[in-house]
Amino acid sequence: MEKYILKRLQSMQKELAELTYLINHQMEGKPPRPTKLEGIWAGKFEVSDREIEEAKESLELDIDISQ
């Protein structure tokens, strides 16, 4: 029974490695998907434009977050 479990685990590890390799190669050359946070905290709190500008300045990023 132990040999069967060990063999099964090895088979699953191999399959996982193959799937990981496949996914990584399918994603090559594709830009990362942007994460949209609009609906996550909807109605929980308000962030002013001034606070957004201060945060951008503190991170020294040159991005447009109005998309």
N, C-alpha and C positions, 0 to 999 in steps of 0.2 A: 504494500500500500504506500509506503514512504517513497519508493522508487517512482511510482505512478505520479504522486504529488510533485515530486522534484522535477520529473520530466514535463509535467503540465505547466509548472511555474516557468521552467526554462523556455517552453514553447510560447508562453504568454509574453515573456520578456523579449523574445526575438520578434514577435509580432508587433509589440509596442515600439521597438527600435525601428522596425521597417516603416510603420505608420508615421513615426516622428520624422524619419528621413524623407518620406514622400511629401508630407505636409510642408516641411522646410523648403524643399525644392520647388513645390508649387507656388510658394509665397515669394520666391526670389524675384526681384525686379519689380514687385508690386509695392506701391507706396503704403505706408502703414495707415490703417483706418483711423481717422480722427475720433476721439472720444467726445461725445456730446453730453454735457452735464445739465442741459436745460430742464429735463423732467425729473431729475433725481431729487432735488431739494425744492421743488416747486411749492411756493407758499410757506416755506419754513422760515426764511429770513430774507431781508432785502440788502442788496449791495449797491451802493451808489456809484455813479460814474467816476466820482473823485476817488473812491476807494479802489476801483479797478485801475485807474491811472497810476495811483500810488504803488499798487502791487506790481504793475508792469515796470515802473521805474526802479523799484527795489530789486527786481530780477534782471534788469537791464536787457530786456528782450525787445526786439523790434518785430512784433507780430500784430496782426489785426484779429481781434477776438470777436468782432461784430458779425461774423459769418453765421 
